[in-house]
């Protein structure tokens, strides 16, 4: 078995209607990252100074030293930037991503967050990189972050976002059973569910593009007007599409600077000037989604063992289980848990087979309205398919015409006439029969193989939820 864990399909071409409260077209979610006092610093027991997301673009950590300029820039976020943003957004629902150690060093700011009714989610214990951390270390930091957050805030966090996470972060957060949502993905414009063992974890994706962090990265925003233009363009697209969520990521030390704060103020006024805009915390969005779109588990092809897979799908290609068996051996993943995805895997197995093997699949199909149908010896699938086009209720004249065409077709091509009857009615089947009798063998062999694939597609639609 070759299994690919990444989900490259998501909701596919038709995302669900989120049913936002009041019939809103868009949910706008503002995140204020509170990291000041939780950044890398030898005062915090770290190996060196902070080097990320400041006015010093391209800064490097100073091992075993305090970086006075870096520290003062972070202090600006706590001392001035936070309060400017608090005054601007005190009447809005805001989610704070609070680094636990930073919150512990900011009692006045925490009190102000609570007075404003803001959600305070966890941004981890310390604002550090976890890509090389062991599972045990990351798990221990997560547990201590929850403990300290609860001690400082008075209630445990219901949301989690590490930021500089590892491949284990989302799973470890889910395994705590603590969180209504985890935000360590950037994979969608809507919440979605992930399964970790018996835990169904709601994911509320975050953003790194509609985010003031790009003021502190190369080729990012150089001026507030660029930030404003980008936020407005993002809003306009999502608002026009409808049924989407827009996240805006902020940092006290970045957008809290006066030359940037004005852009944020103008964007908020712009969004508020539209009808059908729901400003919400991430916690509110998570609770709404869990109510309107609770997770439903189902048997996914990519997670089946071979016995279960074959028992469910071995009849999709008529009397040819080798096709499904070879599909099972491909690199299946979440993208193949849908009708389109699994159909593609099976067609790959069919198309890569020898001409002799594919001919065997063609000859395994029964004649349309032929002797097997009359004797009621078709497979259940073929019986239902032929009945869907009325081929189980032919007149004597129609039955005789089909018999003559079947005989002529097999005589010319060496395999029965195959057509995906669910795409047709009786008249169009008869017209296709007559037209295809005029093909040469190569063209008709290709057409027959295409019809086999269409039949398989319709059969899979009966077996999978989407």
C-alpha positions in Angstrom: 0.0 0.0 0.0 1.1 3.5 -0.9 -0.9 6.1 1.0 -0.5 9.9 0.6 -1.7 11.7 3.7 -2.2 15.3 2.3 -5.7 16.3 1.4 -5.5 18.1 -1.9 -9.3 18.0 -2.6 -11.0 19.7 0.4 -14.5 20.7 -0.4 -13.9 20.4 -4.1 -15.8 22.6 -6.7 -18.9 23.1 -4.4 -18.0 24.3 -0.9 -20.8 23.9 1.6 -23.0 26.8 2.5 -21.7 27.9 5.9 -25.2 29.4 6.8 -23.6 32.3 8.6 -25.8 34.0 11.2 -28.3 36.4 9.7 -27.7 35.2 6.2 -24.3 37.0 6.1 -22.3 36.7 2.9 -19.0 36.7 4.7 -17.5 36.1 8.1 -14.6 38.5 8.9 -12.3 37.3 11.6 -9.6 39.5 13.1 -6.7 38.0 15.0 -4.4 40.0 17.2 -1.2 38.1 18.0 0.1 38.9 21.4 3.7 37.8 21.5 5.5 40.6 23.2 7.3 39.2 26.2 7.1 35.7 24.9 9.7 36.0 22.1 13.2 34.5 22.1 15.3 36.3 24.7 18.0 35.0 27.1 15.9 36.5 29.9 13.3 33.9 29.0 15.8 31.0 29.1 16.4 31.0 25.3 19.7 30.6 23.6 19.7 34.0 22.0 17.7 37.0 20.9 14.6 37.1 18.7 15.2 37.4 14.9 11.7 37.2 13.4 9.0 39.8 12.5 10.4 43.1 13.5 11.5 46.3 11.8 14.9 44.8 11.4 14.3 42.8 8.2 16.8 39.9 7.9 17.9 40.1 11.6 19.9 37.3 13.0 19.7 35.9 16.6 22.5 37.0 18.9 23.6 33.9 20.8 23.9 34.4 24.5 23.2 38.1 24.2 20.3 40.5 24.6 19.5 42.5 21.5 18.4 45.9 22.9 17.0 47.3 19.6 15.0 44.1 19.0 13.7 44.1 22.6 12.5 47.7 22.4 10.6 47.0 19.2 8.7 44.3 20.9 8.2 46.5 23.9 6.6 49.1 21.6 3.9 46.5 20.7 3.0 46.0 24.4 3.4 49.6 25.5 1.9 51.5 22.6 0.7 49.3 19.7 -1.6 47.1 21.8 -3.4 50.1 23.3 -3.8 51.8 19.9 -5.4 48.7 18.5 -7.5 48.2 21.6 -9.0 51.6 21.3 -9.7 51.0 17.6 -11.3 47.6 18.0 -12.7 47.4 21.6 -16.2 47.3 20.1 -15.4 44.5 17.7 -15.2 40.7 18.3 -11.5 39.9 18.1 -9.5 36.7 18.7 -6.2 37.1 20.5 -3.5 34.6 19.8 -1.8 34.9 23.2 1.6 33.4 23.9 1.2 32.1 27.4 4.4 33.5 28.8 3.7 36.9 27.1 0.2 37.0 28.7 1.7 36.2 32.0 3.9 39.4 31.6 0.9 41.6 30.5 -1.8 41.7 33.3 -3.1 45.1 32.2 -3.4 44.0 28.5 -5.1 40.8 29.5 -7.6 42.7 31.6 -8.3 45.0 28.7 -8.8 42.0 26.4 -11.4 40.6 28.8 -13.2 43.9 29.3 -13.6 44.1 25.5 -15.0 40.6 25.4 -12.3 39.4 23.1 -11.6 35.7 22.8 -8.1 34.8 24.1 -6.8 31.7 22.3 -3.5 30.0 22.9 -0.4 30.9 20.8 1.7 28.3 22.6 4.0 28.5 25.6 6.8 30.5 24.0 7.0 32.1 20.6 9.7 29.7 19.2 10.2 27.3 16.3 9.1 23.7 16.7 10.2 22.1 13.5 13.0 20.2 15.1 11.3 19.7 18.5 10.6 16.1 19.6 7.0 15.1 20.2 7.6 14.8 23.9 9.0 18.4 24.1 6.2 19.9 22.0 3.6 17.9 23.9 5.0 19.1 27.3 5.1 22.8 26.1 1.5 22.5 24.9 0.4 21.2 28.3 2.3 23.9 30.1 0.8 26.5 27.8 -2.7 25.4 28.6 -1.9 25.4 32.4 -0.3 28.8 32.4 -3.0 30.3 30.1 -5.7 29.0 32.5 -3.8 30.4 35.5 -3.4 33.9 33.9 -6.7 34.3 32.0 -8.9 32.4 34.4 -10.3 30.0 31.8 -8.6 27.5 29.5 -8.2 28.3 25.9 -10.6 26.9 23.4 -8.5 27.7 20.3 -4.9 26.8 19.5 -2.3 28.3 17.1 1.4 27.5 17.4 2.5 29.4 14.3 6.0 28.1 13.8 4.8 24.5 14.1 6.0 21.0 13.4 4.4 18.3 11.3 3.1 17.0 14.7 1.5 20.1 16.0 -2.1 19.8 14.8 -2.3 16.1 15.8 -0.8 16.9 19.3 -3.3 19.7 19.8 -6.2 17.4 18.7 -5.0 14.7 21.1 -5.4 17.0 24.1 -9.2 17.0 23.5 -9.0 20.6 24.7 -9.7 22.7 21.7 -12.9 23.7 19.8 -10.6 24.5 16.9 -7.0 24.4 15.8 -5.7 27.1 13.5 -2.3 25.8 12.4 -3.3 25.4 8.7 -3.7 27.8 5.8 -5.5 25.4 3.5 -9.0 26.8 3.0 -11.4 29.7 3.2 -13.7 27.7 5.4 -13.4 25.6 8.5 -13.0 21.8 8.0 -12.7 18.7 10.0 -9.7 16.3 10.5 -9.7 12.9 12.1 -7.0 11.8 14.6 -7.8 8.4 16.0 -11.2 8.8 17.7 -10.9 12.6 17.9 -12.7 14.7 15.3 -10.9 18.0 15.3 -12.3 21.2 13.8 -9.8 23.3 11.9 -10.3 27.0 11.4 -7.6 28.0 8.9 -5.5 31.1 9.4 -3.8 33.4 7.0 -0.3 34.6 6.3 -1.2 36.8 3.3 -3.9 39.1 4.7 -1.5 39.6 7.5 0.6 42.5 8.7 3.6 40.2 9.1 4.3 41.1 5.5 5.5 44.5 6.6 8.5 42.6 8.1 9.3 40.2 5.3 11.1 40.7 2.0 8.8 41.7 -0.9 6.0 42.4 1.6 4.0 45.5 2.2 6.0 48.7 2.2 3.3 51.1 3.1 -0.1 51.1 4.8 -1.8 51.7 1.5 -0.6 48.4 0.1 -1.9 46.6 3.1 -5.3 48.3 2.8 -5.5 47.5 -1.0 -4.7 43.9 -0.3 -7.3 43.6 2.5 -10.0 45.3 0.4 -9.2 43.0 -2.7 -9.4 39.9 -0.5 -12.6 41.1 1.0 -14.2 42.0 -2.3 -13.4 38.5 -3.8 -14.7 36.6 -0.8 -17.8 38.8 -0.5 -18.6 38.4 -4.2 -18.2 34.6 -4.0 -20.3 34.5 -0.8 -20.2 31.9 1.9 -16.6 32.4 2.8 -14.4 33.4 5.8 -11.8 36.1 5.8 -9.1 36.1 8.4 -6.9 39.2 9.1 -3.7 38.7 11.0 -2.3 41.5 13.1 0.7 42.1 15.5 0.8 44.8 18.1 4.4 45.9 17.2 3.7 45.9 13.4 0.2 47.3 12.5 0.2 49.0 15.9 2.6 51.6 14.4 0.7 54.8 13.5 1.6 54.7 9.8 0.0 51.3 9.5 -2.8 51.5 12.0 -4.6 53.9 9.7 -4.8 51.3 7.0 -6.5 48.9 9.4 -9.0 51.5 10.5 -9.9 52.2 6.9 -10.4 48.5 6.1 -12.6 48.0 9.1 -14.8 50.9 8.1 -14.8 49.6 4.5 -16.0 46.1 5.6 -18.6 47.6 8.0 -20.0 49.6 5.1 -21.2 46.4 3.4 -24.4 44.5 4.2 -24.2 40.9 5.3 -20.8 41.0 7.0 -20.5 39.0 10.2 -17.6 40.0 12.4 -16.9 37.1 14.7 -14.2 35.6 16.9 -12.7 32.3 15.8 -14.4 30.7 18.7 -17.8 31.9 17.5 -17.1 30.6 14.0 -16.0 27.2 15.4 -19.1 26.9 17.5 -21.3 27.9 14.6 -19.6 25.4 12.2 -19.8 22.6 14.7 -23.5 23.1 15.0 -24.3 23.6 11.4 -21.8 21.2 9.9 -21.0 18.5 12.5 -18.4 16.0 11.4 -19.7 12.8 9.9 -17.3 9.8 9.7 -17.5 7.4 6.8 -15.5 4.5 5.4 -12.8 6.1 3.3 -11.3 4.1 0.4 -7.7 5.3 1.2 -8.0 4.0 4.8 -9.4 0.6 4.0 -7.5 -2.6 4.1 -7.4 -4.7 0.9 -10.2 -7.0 2.0 -12.6 -4.3 2.8 -11.7 -2.3 -0.3 -12.2 -5.3 -2.6 -15.5 -6.3 -0.9 -16.9 -2.9 -1.5 -15.5 -2.1 -5.0 -14.6 -5.3 -6.8 -17.7 -5.1 -9.1 -17.2 -1.5 -10.3 -15.5 -2.8 -13.5 -17.7 -5.7 -14.8 -16.4 -9.1 -13.6 -12.8 -7.6 -13.6 -11.6 -7.3 -10.0 -8.0 -7.0 -11.1 -8.7 -3.4 -12.0 -9.8 -2.5 -8.5 -6.9 -4.5 -7.1 -4.4 -2.6 -9.1 -6.1 0.7 -8.1 -5.7 -0.3 -4.4 -2.0 -0.6 -4.9 -1.6 2.9 -6.2 -0.7 5.9 -4.1 -4.1 6.6 -2.7 -4.9 9.4 -0.3 -7.8 11.7 0.7 -8.1 12.9 -2.9 -9.2 9.4 -3.8 -11.9 9.2 -1.2 -14.4 10.9 -3.6 -16.2 9.5 -6.6 -14.0 11.5 -9.0 -10.8 10.6 -7.1 -11.3 6.9 -6.8 -12.7 6.7 -10.4 -9.4 8.3 -11.6 -7.4 5.7 -9.7 -9.4 2.8 -11.2 -9.2 4.3 -14.7 -5.4 4.6 -14.4 -5.2 0.9 -13.6 -7.5 0.1 -16.5 -5.7 2.4 -19.0 -2.3 1.1 -18.1 -3.3 -2.5 -18.7 -2.5 -4.4 -21.9 -5.0 -4.3 -24.8 -5.7 -8.0 -24.1 -6.6 -7.3 -20.5 -8.9 -4.4 -21.5 -10.5 -6.5 -24.1 -11.3 -9.0 -21.3 -13.1 -6.2 -19.5 -15.1 -5.4 -22.6 -16.1 -9.0 -23.3 -17.2 -9.4 -19.6 -20.0 -6.9 -20.3 -23.4 -8.4 -21.3 -25.3 -7.5 -24.5 -27.8 -4.8 -24.1 -31.3 -6.3 -23.7 -29.7 -9.6 -24.7 -30.3 -13.2 -23.6 -28.7 -12.7 -20.2 -31.1 -9.9 -19.4 -34.1 -12.0 -20.6 -32.9 -14.9 -18.4 -32.4 -12.5 -15.4 -28.7 -13.5 -15.2 -27.2 -10.0 -15.2 -25.3 -8.6 -12.2 -27.4 -6.4 -10.0 -25.6 -3.3 -11.3 -26.2 -4.2 -14.9 -29.8 -5.0 -14.2 -30.4 -1.6 -12.6 -28.5 0.2 -15.3 -30.5 -1.4 -18.2 -33.7 -0.8 -16.4 -32.9 2.9 -15.9 -33.1 3.4 -19.7 -36.2 1.2 -20.1 -34.4 -1.7 -21.6 -36.2 -4.1 -19.3 -39.5 -3.2 -20.9 -38.9 -3.5 -24.7 -41.5 -4.3 -27.2 -41.0 -7.4 -29.3 -39.9 -5.3 -32.2 -37.4 -3.3 -30.1 -36.0 -6.5 -28.6 -35.5 -8.0 -32.1 -33.8 -4.8 -33.3 -31.4 -4.9 -30.4 -30.7 -8.5 -31.0 -29.8 -7.8 -34.7 -27.6 -4.9 -33.8 -25.9 -6.8 -31.1 -25.1 -9.6 -33.5 -23.8 -7.3 -36.2 -21.7 -5.4 -33.6 -20.0 -8.4 -32.1 -19.4 -9.8 -35.6 -17.6 -6.6 -36.6 -15.7 -5.8 -33.5 -15.4 -9.0 -31.4 -16.8 -7.5 -28.2 -20.3 -6.5 -27.1 -21.8 -3.0 -27.6 -21.2 -1.1 -24.4 -22.7 2.2 -23.5 -23.3 4.0 -20.1 -27.0 3.8 -20.2 -27.4 6.2 -17.3 -26.2 8.9 -19.7 -29.0 8.1 -22.2 -32.6 7.2 -22.9 -33.8 4.4 -25.2 -33.8 6.6 -28.3 -30.3 7.9 -27.9 -29.0 4.4 -27.2 -30.5 3.2 -30.4 -29.0 6.2 -32.3 -25.6 5.6 -30.8 -25.8 1.9 -31.7 -26.3 2.7 -35.3 -23.7 5.4 -35.5 -21.0 3.4 -33.7 -21.5 0.4 -36.1 -19.9 2.7 -38.7 -16.6 3.1 -36.7 -13.4 1.2 -37.5 -12.2 -1.2 -34.8 -9.6 1.0 -33.2 -12.0 3.9 -32.8 -14.7 1.7 -31.4 -12.3 -0.1 -29.1 -11.4 3.3 -27.6 -15.1 4.3 -27.4 -16.0 1.1 -25.7 -13.2 1.6 -23.1 -14.5 5.1 -22.5 -18.0 3.8 -21.9 -16.6 1.2 -19.5 -15.1 4.1 -17.5 -18.4 6.0 -17.6 -20.2 3.0 -16.2 -17.7 2.7 -13.5 -18.2 6.3 -12.6 -21.9 5.9 -12.2 -21.4 2.8 -10.1 -19.0 4.6 -7.7 -21.7 7.3 -7.3 -23.8 4.7 -5.7 -21.1 3.7 -3.3 -19.5 6.9 -2.1 -21.1 10.0 -0.4 -19.4 12.5 -2.7 
